[in-house]
Amino acid sequence: MANEPPVDYKSAGVDIEAGNEVVRRIKGLARGTYTPGVLSELGSFGGLFALGNRGLHDPILVSSADGVGTKLRLAFMSGVHDTIGVDLVNHCVNDILVQGAEPLFFFDYLATGRLDPDVAVKIVEGLARGCRENGCALLGGETAEMPGFYADGEYDVAGFIVGAVERDRLIDGKSIAAGDVLIGIASSGLHTNGYSLARAIVFERLHLGIHDPVPELGMSVADALLSTHRSYLGLLRSQLPRIKGMAHITGGGITDNLPRVLPPGTEAAVDLGSWPVPPVFEWLQHGGAVPQNDMLRTFNMGVGMILVVAAAEADDVLAALVAAGERDARVIGAIHRSAEASPLVRYRA
């Protein structure tokens, strides 16, 4: 014992200087997202944000927290770490958008076994890019080095978002009624859900590597599965007053997410042939012989956001989406009355 070297924090697995280096390198990234409401600098114990004069007379704050699930495993395998942050921000933005909220600020939590400053900065570069694109301030976060919890080269990242909406513009689905129309807007791939099933199919059933080509898709496995989660904020901002309800199609697919915005006494009839299912989902389904019900309850199947609008508004909303550059929005079903205790989705072939 007497001849053994002393134990310090670094020898125990935590490198404080590496953490300080990360903070120094990401301060500029965070500042590049700051909006007029930001009152504090990165590194403060708490982030300060002033609502200020945003034209809101009776604002309601809307918040959400999420992660990107096992999509992280693909980042580890491919060495691509600068898109995960964009995925995370866009996912959180969409989650509060469905209630009509505009994002104000965002926090992140990054945990790893051994902090690699280069990887950490790549992750934050993605977070900052996502925040800038959505007009959202990256107000702060936490980087935790936890030796023994994560294998070398692995990490977890989560995001926390706060937005605001005028009380009388809150989208809560309460006015949804039979006869309303469902408009589906295309996803950009798997987004951030269904990756446990996708990985089982690709790596265990098909025995492919992360960089192997997929002839059916004309791209590599990495390119097919790492497509960035899409944000719908810019597209839908001007249409929010017309929308009665919105469902962000995440884990649980259309089957579990659409009922979350429907009032009692209603159900959604979704026409399965009304939109083209992207090839990546057909490839996964064929490769794993996955039953259709499981596909619909695991993946977004090419529809990342569903709007519920009055039938009389549907054509105008679709025309506005096309004018805004959206080429893949279409009517995919309708709302019906239901005698069931809880809202549900019924699929029509």
KEKE-3310 file (N, C-alpha, C; in steps of 0.2 Angstrom, whole numbers, plus 5000, padded with zeros to 4 digits):
npx = (5004:5010:5019:5011:5004:4996:4978:4969:4956:4957:4964:4955:4946:4939:4941:4944:4950:4948:4934:4934:4940:4930:4920:4926:4927:4914:4907:4907:4899:4887:4884:4881:4868:4861:4846:4837:4831:4840:4849:4860:4877:4885:4889:4885:4876:4863:4852:4847:4832:4823:4806:4801:4795:4785:4774:4764:4750:4744:4754:4757:4768:4777:4784:4796:4805:4817:4825:4836:4836:4841:4847:4858:4867:4871:4878:4889:4894:4897:4904:4899:4895:4889:4876:4867:4864:4856:4845:4840:4836:4827:4817:4812:4807:4797:4789:4783:4778:4766:4757:4756:4766:4780:4798:4808:4820:4833:4840:4854:4859:4873:4881:4894:4907:4921:4927:4928:4934:4933:4923:4912:4911:4908:4895:4888:4890:4880:4869:4869:4867:4854:4847:4849:4843:4830:4827:4830:4837:4852:4853:4860:4867:4873:4887:4892:4904:4906:4914:4914:4901:4898:4903:4919:4919:4906:4890:4877:4863:4852:4838:4830:4817:4809:4795:4783:4766:4752:4738:4725:4728:4732:4734:4724:4716:4703:4693:4691:4682:4670:4671:4681:4697:4712:4728:4743:4761:4776:4790:4807:4814:4818:4818:4819:4815:4811:4823:4829:4822:4826:4840:4841:4836:4844:4858:4858:4849:4851:4864:4873:4885:4889:4894:4891:4884:4867:4859:4846:4842:4851:4861:4872:4871:4873:4870:4856:4850:4854:4848:4843:4832:4817:4812:4796:4793:4796:4788:4775:4772:4764:4752:4746:4735:4724:4724:4717:4722:4737:4748:4764:4773:4780:4789:4779:4772:4759:4749:4749:4751:4743:4730:4732:4729:4716:4699:4688:4675:4678:4687:4701:4701:4712:4719:4728:4734:4736:4747:4764:4774:4791:4805:4815:4808:4800:4811:4816:4805:4803:4816:4816:4804:4793:4778:4764:4756:4765:4775:4768:4766:4778:4787:4787:4783:4784:4777:4778:4772:4755:4741:4726:4712:4698:4686:4683:4694:4704:4709:4714:4724:4733:4736:4744:4754:4761:4764:4774:4784:4783:4782:4776:4763:4747:4730:4726:4716:4702:4691:4680:4665:4665:4661:4669:4678:4690:4699:4705:4714:4709:4713:4712:4712)
npy = (4994:5006:5009:5011:5022:5038:5040:5049:5060:5059:5047:5039:5039:5051:5065:5080:5091:5088:5089:5103:5108:5104:5112:5125:5124:5123:5134:5144:5138:5137:5151:5155:5151:5160:5169:5185:5184:5177:5178:5174:5166:5152:5139:5145:5142:5141:5143:5158:5166:5178:5180:5192:5204:5196:5197:5190:5188:5181:5169:5152:5140:5127:5111:5098:5082:5071:5058:5049:5036:5019:5023:5029:5019:5016:5028:5026:5015:5019:5030:5043:5057:5070:5072:5067:5076:5085:5077:5075:5088:5092:5082:5085:5098:5095:5088:5098:5107:5101:5105:5118:5126:5137:5135:5140:5139:5127:5113:5101:5084:5075:5060:5050:5037:5039:5054:5060:5074:5078:5070:5074:5088:5087:5081:5092:5102:5097:5099:5113:5116:5111:5119:5132:5131:5130:5142:5142:5144:5137:5134:5129:5115:5098:5089:5073:5063:5047:5035:5017:5016:5017:5009:5011:5024:5025:5033:5043:5053:5066:5077:5093:5104:5120:5129:5141:5146:5156:5156:5156:5150:5137:5121:5108:5097:5096:5101:5092:5083:5071:5068:5077:5079:5069:5074:5068:5071:5069:5059:5059:5047:5034:5042:5044:5032:5015:5008:4998:4986:4988:4987:4974:4967:4971:4969:4957:4948:4950:4951:4961:4974:4991:4999:4993:4991:4994:4987:4988:5000:5009:5015:5015:5005:5014:5027:5024:5022:5033:5044:5061:5066:5074:5092:5100:5113:5125:5123:5121:5132:5144:5138:5134:5140:5135:5121:5108:5097:5088:5075:5069:5057:5045:5034:5019:5022:5026:5020:5021:5034:5043:5042:5049:5062:5063:5067:5059:5048:5048:5041:5037:5034:5027:5027:5014:5013:5026:5034:5034:5021:5023:5015:5011:5006:4995:4987:4984:4977:4966:4960:4956:4949:4955:4957:4966:4974:4975:4983:4995:4999:5001:5008:5024:5023:5032:5043:5057:5067:5070:5079:5086:5092:5103:5097:5107:5115:5108:5107:5120:5120:5110:5116:5127:5120:5114:5126:5130:5122:5109:5093:5081:5079:5074:5069:5056:5050:5050:5057:5048:5045:5036:5022:5016:5015:5022:5033:5027:5019:5014:5004:5005:4995)
npz = (5000:5004:4994:4983:4970:4973:4972:4961:4954:4940:4938:4942:4932:4928:4918:4922:4915:4902:4901:4904:4892:4882:4886:4883:4869:4865:4868:4859:4849:4855:4858:4845:4843:4851:4855:4856:4869:4878:4892:4899:4900:4893:4905:4916:4932:4930:4916:4909:4903:4895:4892:4886:4874:4864:4857:4864:4873:4883:4887:4886:4893:4885:4887:4884:4884:4878:4869:4858:4857:4852:4840:4842:4843:4830:4827:4835:4828:4815:4817:4814:4821:4821:4817:4826:4836:4828:4825:4838:4843:4833:4834:4847:4845:4836:4845:4853:4844:4840:4849:4845:4849:4848:4848:4862:4870:4873:4881:4884:4888:4890:4892:4896:4896:4895:4892:4876:4869:4855:4850:4858:4854:4841:4843:4849:4839:4830:4839:4840:4827:4824:4833:4828:4816:4819:4826:4840:4856:4861:4877:4888:4897:4902:4904:4907:4914:4917:4922:4920:4918:4904:4889:4881:4869:4869:4872:4879:4875:4879:4877:4881:4880:4879:4875:4868:4868:4863:4873:4867:4856:4857:4853:4855:4851:4855:4848:4837:4826:4820:4802:4800:4792:4788:4786:4780:4781:4774:4781:4784:4783:4795:4806:4823:4829:4831:4830:4837:4832:4818:4819:4823:4812:4801:4805:4812:4806:4792:4792:4789:4787:4794:4784:4773:4756:4750:4738:4734:4739:4734:4742:4756:4772:4783:4777:4774:4786:4795:4791:4794:4807:4803:4805:4807:4809:4802:4790:4794:4802:4798:4795:4807:4814:4807:4810:4819:4826:4829:4826:4830:4823:4831:4842:4842:4831:4819:4824:4838:4841:4834:4841:4852:4851:4849:4853:4865:4859:4846:4831:4821:4804:4793:4778:4770:4757:4753:4753:4747:4753:4759:4751:4761:4772:4766:4762:4775:4781:4772:4774:4787:4788:4794:4802:4795:4805:4815:4809:4807:4820:4825:4816:4807:4794:4783:4785:4794:4801:4806:4802:4808:4801:4797:4785:4775:4775:4771:4757:4755:4765:4760:4748:4753:4759:4748:4741:4750:4747:4750:4744:4747:4754:4759:4759:4770:4776:4788:4801:4811:4820:4836:4846:4855:4871:4871:4860:4844:4830:4815:4801:4784:4769)
capx = (5000:5014:5022:5006:5003:4990:4973:4966:4950:4959:4966:4948:4942:4936:4946:4941:4953:4945:4928:4934:4941:4924:4916:4929:4926:4907:4904:4905:4893:4881:4883:4879:4861:4857:4841:4837:4829:4845:4852:4866:4882:4886:4893:4881:4873:4856:4851:4842:4829:4817:4801:4801:4789:4784:4767:4760:4747:4743:4758:4758:4775:4776:4790:4796:4811:4817:4832:4836:4835:4846:4850:4865:4872:4873:4883:4895:4897:4899:4909:4896:4892:4887:4869:4863:4861:4850:4840:4837:4833:4821:4812:4809:4804:4791:4784:4780:4774:4759:4752:4756:4771:4787:4803:4812:4827:4835:4846:4856:4862:4877:4884:4899:4911:4927:4925:4932:4932:4932:4916:4908:4911:4903:4888:4886:4889:4873:4864:4869:4864:4847:4844:4849:4838:4823:4826:4829:4843:4855:4854:4865:4867:4877:4891:4894:4909:4904:4918:4911:4894:4897:4909:4923:4917:4899:4888:4870:4862:4845:4837:4825:4815:4804:4792:4778:4760:4747:4733:4719:4730:4734:4731:4723:4712:4697:4688:4691:4675:4668:4671:4688:4702:4719:4734:4750:4767:4782:4795:4814:4817:4816:4818:4823:4811:4811:4830:4830:4820:4830:4846:4840:4835:4850:4864:4857:4846:4854:4872:4876:4889:4886:4895:4889:4879:4861:4857:4838:4841:4856:4865:4875:4867:4873:4866:4849:4848:4856:4844:4841:4825:4815:4808:4791:4791:4796:4783:4768:4771:4759:4746:4744:4728:4719:4725:4713:4726:4743:4752:4771:4773:4787:4788:4772:4769:4753:4744:4749:4752:4737:4725:4734:4727:4709:4695:4683:4670:4681:4692:4704:4701:4718:4719:4735:4736:4735:4754:4769:4779:4797:4809:4819:4803:4799:4817:4816:4799:4805:4822:4814:4798:4790:4770:4762:4754:4771:4778:4764:4766:4785:4790:4782:4781:4785:4773:4781:4767:4748:4737:4719:4709:4691:4686:4682:4700:4709:4712:4718:4730:4737:4739:4749:4760:4764:4767:4779:4789:4781:4779:4773:4758:4741:4725:4727:4710:4697:4689:4674:4662:4666:4657:4674:4680:4696:4701:4709:4715:4707:4717:4708:4717)
capy = (5000:5012:5010:5012:5029:5041:5040:5056:5059:5057:5040:5035:5039:5057:5070:5087:5095:5086:5093:5110:5109:5104:5119:5130:5123:5123:5140:5148:5135:5139:5158:5156:5150:5164:5174:5191:5182:5174:5183:5171:5163:5144:5138:5147:5136:5140:5147:5164:5168:5182:5180:5198:5206:5192:5197:5185:5192:5176:5164:5145:5137:5120:5108:5091:5079:5065:5055:5047:5029:5015:5026:5030:5013:5017:5033:5023:5010:5023:5036:5049:5060:5077:5072:5065:5082:5088:5072:5076:5095:5092:5078:5089:5104:5093:5086:5104:5110:5098:5109:5125:5130:5139:5134:5146:5137:5120:5110:5094:5080:5071:5056:5045:5033:5042:5060:5062:5081:5078:5067:5079:5094:5085:5081:5099:5105:5095:5102:5120:5117:5110:5125:5138:5130:5131:5148:5140:5145:5132:5138:5126:5108:5095:5084:5069:5058:5042:5028:5011:5015:5016:5006:5016:5025:5025:5039:5044:5061:5068:5084:5096:5110:5124:5133:5145:5147:5160:5152:5154:5146:5131:5115:5102:5092:5096:5103:5087:5080:5067:5072:5080:5076:5068:5075:5066:5074:5064:5058:5059:5040:5031:5048:5042:5027:5008:5006:4991:4982:4989:4984:4966:4965:4973:4966:4950:4943:4950:4950:4967:4979:4997:5003:4989:4994:4991:4989:4990:5007:5013:5018:5011:5004:5020:5032:5023:5022:5039:5050:5065:5067:5081:5096:5102:5119:5130:5121:5122:5138:5148:5134:5132:5142:5130:5114:5106:5093:5086:5069:5068:5050:5043:5027:5017:5023:5029:5016:5023:5041:5047:5042:5053:5069:5063:5067:5053:5047:5048:5036:5038:5029:5028:5023:5012:5014:5033:5037:5029:5019:5023:5009:5008:5002:4989:4983:4981:4973:4960:4957:4953:4946:4958:4957:4973:4977:4977:4988:5001:5001:5002:5014:5030:5021:5037:5048:5059:5071:5070:5085:5085:5099:5103:5095:5113:5118:5103:5109:5126:5118:5106:5121:5131:5116:5114:5133:5131:5118:5102:5089:5075:5080:5071:5066:5049:5047:5055:5056:5045:5044:5029:5020:5014:5019:5026:5034:5022:5020:5008:5005:5003:4993)
capz = (5000:5005:4987:4977:4969:4976:4968:4960:4950:4933:4938:4943:4926:4926:4916:4922:4910:4895:4902:4903:4885:4879:4887:4880:4862:4863:4870:4852:4846:4859:4856:4838:4843:4855:4853:4861:4876:4882:4897:4903:4896:4894:4910:4922:4935:4927:4910:4910:4897:4896:4887:4882:4870:4858:4855:4867:4879:4888:4885:4890:4891:4883:4887:4882:4885:4874:4867:4851:4857:4850:4834:4845:4841:4823:4827:4837:4823:4809:4818:4812:4828:4820:4815:4832:4839:4824:4827:4845:4843:4828:4838:4853:4842:4833:4850:4856:4839:4839:4853:4843:4852:4845:4853:4865:4872:4873:4885:4882:4893:4887:4897:4893:4901:4895:4888:4870:4867:4848:4849:4861:4850:4835:4845:4851:4833:4828:4843:4838:4820:4825:4836:4824:4810:4822:4830:4847:4859:4865:4883:4892:4897:4906:4901:4913:4913:4921:4920:4922:4916:4897:4886:4878:4863:4869:4876:4879:4875:4879:4876:4885:4876:4881:4870:4871:4863:4865:4876:4863:4850:4859:4849:4860:4848:4858:4843:4832:4826:4814:4796:4799:4787:4790:4781:4781:4779:4773:4785:4780:4785:4801:4811:4829:4832:4828:4828:4840:4827:4812:4820:4823:4805:4797:4808:4815:4801:4785:4793:4785:4791:4794:4778:4767:4751:4750:4731:4734:4741:4731:4747:4761:4778:4787:4774:4774:4793:4799:4789:4800:4809:4800:4808:4803:4811:4796:4785:4797:4806:4795:4795:4814:4815:4803:4812:4825:4830:4826:4829:4828:4823:4834:4844:4842:4824:4818:4828:4845:4842:4832:4846:4858:4850:4847:4859:4866:4855:4839:4829:4814:4798:4789:4771:4769:4751:4751:4752:4745:4758:4756:4750:4767:4776:4762:4763:4782:4782:4768:4777:4793:4787:4799:4800:4794:4811:4819:4805:4808:4827:4826:4812:4804:4788:4778:4787:4800:4805:4804:4804:4808:4799:4795:4778:4771:4775:4768:4750:4756:4769:4756:4743:4756:4760:4741:4740:4754:4745:4752:4738:4749:4759:4755:4763:4771:4780:4790:4808:4812:4827:4838:4852:4859:4877:4870:4853:4841:4823:4811:4795:4778:4764)
cpx = (5004:5017:5017:5005:4997:4984:4970:4960:4952:4960:4960:4944:4939:4942:4943:4944:4950:4938:4928:4936:4935:4920:4919:4927:4919:4904:4902:4899:4887:4879:4879:4871:4857:4852:4841:4835:4834:4849:4859:4871:4882:4891:4890:4878:4866:4856:4846:4839:4823:4812:4800:4794:4789:4777:4762:4757:4746:4747:4757:4765:4773:4783:4790:4804:4811:4824:4831:4836:4842:4849:4857:4870:4875:4878:4889:4898:4900:4904:4906:4892:4889:4880:4864:4860:4855:4844:4836:4833:4826:4815:4808:4805:4797:4786:4780:4776:4767:4754:4752:4761:4777:4792:4806:4819:4827:4841:4847:4859:4866:4881:4888:4904:4918:4926:4930:4930:4930:4925:4911:4906:4906:4896:4885:4885:4882:4868:4863:4865:4857:4844:4844:4844:4831:4822:4826:4836:4846:4857:4859:4864:4872:4881:4894:4899:4908:4908:4915:4904:4893:4904:4913:4920:4909:4896:4880:4868:4854:4844:4830:4823:4809:4802:4786:4772:4755:4741:4727:4721:4733:4731:4731:4719:4705:4691:4687:4684:4675:4668:4677:4692:4709:4724:4740:4755:4773:4787:4802:4817:4814:4815:4822:4819:4812:4818:4832:4828:4824:4836:4846:4839:4841:4856:4864:4854:4849:4861:4875:4880:4887:4888:4894:4884:4873:4858:4850:4837:4846:4860:4868:4870:4867:4869:4858:4846:4849:4853:4842:4834:4823:4811:4802:4789:4790:4790:4776:4767:4765:4752:4743:4737:4723:4719:4721:4718:4732:4746:4759:4771:4780:4786:4781:4769:4763:4748:4743:4749:4746:4731:4726:4731:4719:4705:4690:4677:4672:4686:4695:4703:4707:4718:4726:4738:4737:4742:4759:4774:4786:4801:4812:4814:4801:4805:4817:4811:4801:4811:4821:4808:4793:4782:4769:4759:4760:4775:4774:4764:4774:4788:4785:4780:4780:4780:4775:4777:4760:4745:4730:4716:4702:4691:4686:4689:4706:4713:4716:4725:4735:4740:4745:4755:4764:4767:4773:4785:4788:4778:4776:4769:4752:4736:4726:4721:4706:4695:4682:4671:4664:4663:4662:4676:4685:4697:4706:4710:4713:4710:4712:4713:4715)
cpy = (5006:5014:5012:5020:5032:5040:5047:5054:5057:5050:5036:5035:5045:5062:5077:5092:5094:5089:5100:5112:5109:5110:5124:5130:5124:5130:5144:5145:5137:5147:5159:5154:5155:5169:5180:5189:5179:5179:5180:5168:5156:5144:5141:5141:5135:5145:5152:5165:5172:5181:5186:5200:5202:5192:5193:5188:5187:5169:5158:5142:5129:5117:5101:5089:5073:5063:5053:5039:5025:5017:5028:5025:5014:5023:5030:5018:5014:5028:5043:5052:5067:5077:5070:5071:5085:5084:5074:5083:5094:5087:5082:5095:5101:5091:5092:5108:5107:5101:5116:5129:5131:5138:5140:5144:5129:5118:5103:5091:5075:5067:5051:5042:5037:5048:5061:5069:5081:5076:5072:5085:5092:5084:5088:5103:5103:5098:5109:5121:5116:5116:5131:5137:5131:5137:5147:5141:5139:5135:5135:5118:5105:5089:5080:5064:5053:5035:5022:5010:5014:5013:5012:5017:5026:5031:5039:5051:5061:5075:5087:5103:5113:5129:5137:5146:5152:5155:5150:5151:5139:5126:5109:5097:5092:5097:5098:5084:5075:5071:5076:5076:5075:5070:5073:5069:5069:5064:5059:5052:5038:5037:5045:5036:5021:5005:5000:4986:4982:4986:4976:4963:4965:4969:4959:4945:4944:4950:4955:4971:4986:5001:4999:4992:4990:4992:4991:4997:5012:5017:5013:5010:5011:5026:5031:5024:5029:5045:5054:5066:5074:5085:5099:5109:5124:5129:5123:5128:5142:5145:5133:5134:5138:5123:5113:5101:5090:5080:5069:5060:5047:5036:5025:5018:5027:5026:5019:5030:5045:5047:5047:5060:5069:5063:5061:5054:5048:5042:5039:5033:5031:5024:5021:5013:5022:5037:5032:5027:5019:5016:5006:5004:4995:4984:4980:4976:4966:4957:4954:4949:4948:4959:4965:4977:4979:4983:4995:5003:5002:5008:5019:5028:5026:5043:5051:5064:5070:5076:5083:5092:5098:5101:5101:5116:5114:5105:5115:5124:5114:5111:5125:5127:5115:5120:5134:5126:5110:5098:5083:5075:5078:5069:5059:5046:5052:5052:5053:5045:5037:5028:5017:5018:5024:5027:5029:5023:5013:5009:5002:5001:4997)
cpz = (5000:4998:4981:4976:4971:4970:4967:4955:4943:4933:4939:4937:4924:4925:4916:4917:4903:4895:4901:4895:4881:4880:4883:4872:4860:4864:4863:4849:4849:4858:4850:4838:4847:4852:4858:4868:4880:4886:4901:4898:4898:4900:4917:4926:4933:4921:4911:4903:4898:4890:4883:4879:4863:4855:4858:4873:4885:4887:4889:4888:4890:4883:4885:4883:4881:4872:4860:4851:4854:4843:4836:4843:4834:4822:4829:4832:4817:4810:4816:4819:4827:4818:4821:4835:4835:4825:4833:4845:4839:4831:4843:4850:4839:4839:4853:4851:4838:4844:4851:4845:4848:4850:4856:4866:4873:4878:4883:4888:4890:4893:4894:4898:4901:4890:4882:4868:4860:4847:4852:4857:4844:4837:4846:4844:4830:4832:4841:4831:4820:4828:4832:4819:4813:4826:4837:4850:4863:4872:4888:4892:4902:4903:4907:4911:4918:4920:4924:4920:4908:4895:4883:4871:4863:4873:4875:4879:4875:4879:4879:4882:4879:4876:4873:4865:4866:4867:4871:4856:4851:4855:4853:4857:4851:4853:4837:4832:4820:4807:4795:4795:4790:4785:4783:4778:4779:4779:4781:4782:4791:4807:4817:4832:4828:4827:4831:4835:4821:4813:4820:4816:4801:4799:4810:4810:4794:4786:4789:4790:4790:4787:4772:4762:4752:4743:4730:4735:4737:4736:4752:4767:4782:4784:4775:4781:4797:4796:4794:4801:4806:4805:4804:4805:4806:4791:4788:4801:4804:4795:4802:4815:4812:4806:4819:4829:4826:4830:4826:4829:4825:4836:4845:4836:4824:4823:4835:4846:4839:4837:4851:4857:4848:4853:4860:4861:4847:4838:4823:4810:4794:4783:4770:4762:4748:4751:4750:4751:4755:4756:4756:4771:4772:4763:4770:4783:4778:4772:4783:4793:4793:4797:4800:4800:4815:4815:4807:4815:4829:4822:4809:4798:4782:4780:4794:4805:4802:4806:4803:4807:4797:4787:4773:4771:4772:4762:4751:4760:4764:4750:4746:4757:4753:4740:4744:4752:4747:4746:4740:4755:4755:4761:4764:4775:4783:4798:4808:4819:4829:4845:4857:4865:4875:4862:4850:4834:4820:4804:4789:4772:4758)
residu = (MET:ALA:ASN:GLU:PRO:PRO:VAL:ASP:TYR:LYS:SER:ALA:GLY:VAL:ASP:ILE:GLU:ALA:GLY:ASN:GLU:VAL:VAL:ARG:ARG:ILE:LYS:GLY:LEU:ALA:ARG:GLY:THR:TYR:THR:PRO:GLY:VAL:LEU:SER:GLU:LEU:GLY:SER:PHE:GLY:GLY:LEU:PHE:ALA:LEU:GLY:ASN:ARG:GLY:LEU:HIS:ASP:PRO:ILE:LEU:VAL:SER:SER:ALA:ASP:GLY:VAL:GLY:THR:LYS:LEU:ARG:LEU:ALA:PHE:MET:SER:GLY:VAL:HIS:ASP:THR:ILE:GLY:VAL:ASP:LEU:VAL:ASN:HIS:CYS:VAL:ASN:ASP:ILE:LEU:VAL:GLN:GLY:ALA:GLU:PRO:LEU:PHE:PHE:PHE:ASP:TYR:LEU:ALA:THR:GLY:ARG:LEU:ASP:PRO:ASP:VAL:ALA:VAL:LYS:ILE:VAL:GLU:GLY:LEU:ALA:ARG:GLY:CYS:ARG:GLU:ASN:GLY:CYS:ALA:LEU:LEU:GLY:GLY:GLU:THR:ALA:GLU:MET:PRO:GLY:PHE:TYR:ALA:ASP:GLY:GLU:TYR:ASP:VAL:ALA:GLY:PHE:ILE:VAL:GLY:ALA:VAL:GLU:ARG:ASP:ARG:LEU:ILE:ASP:GLY:LYS:SER:ILE:ALA:ALA:GLY:ASP:VAL:LEU:ILE:GLY:ILE:ALA:SER:SER:GLY:LEU:HIS:THR:ASN:GLY:TYR:SER:LEU:ALA:ARG:ALA:ILE:VAL:PHE:GLU:ARG:LEU:HIS:LEU:GLY:ILE:HIS:ASP:PRO:VAL:PRO:GLU:LEU:GLY:MET:SER:VAL:ALA:ASP:ALA:LEU:LEU:SER:THR:HIS:ARG:SER:TYR:LEU:GLY:LEU:LEU:ARG:SER:GLN:LEU:PRO:ARG:ILE:LYS:GLY:MET:ALA:HIS:ILE:THR:GLY:GLY:GLY:ILE:THR:ASP:ASN:LEU:PRO:ARG:VAL:LEU:PRO:PRO:GLY:THR:GLU:ALA:ALA:VAL:ASP:LEU:GLY:SER:TRP:PRO:VAL:PRO:PRO:VAL:PHE:GLU:TRP:LEU:GLN:HIS:GLY:GLY:ALA:VAL:PRO:GLN:ASN:ASP:MET:LEU:ARG:THR:PHE:ASN:MET:GLY:VAL:GLY:MET:ILE:LEU:VAL:VAL:ALA:ALA:ALA:GLU:ALA:ASP:ASP:VAL:LEU:ALA:ALA:LEU:VAL:ALA:ALA:GLY:GLU:ARG:ASP:ALA:ARG:VAL:ILE:GLY:ALA:ILE:HIS:ARG:SER:ALA:GLU:ALA:SER:PRO:LEU:VAL:ARG:TYR:ARG:ALA)
# end
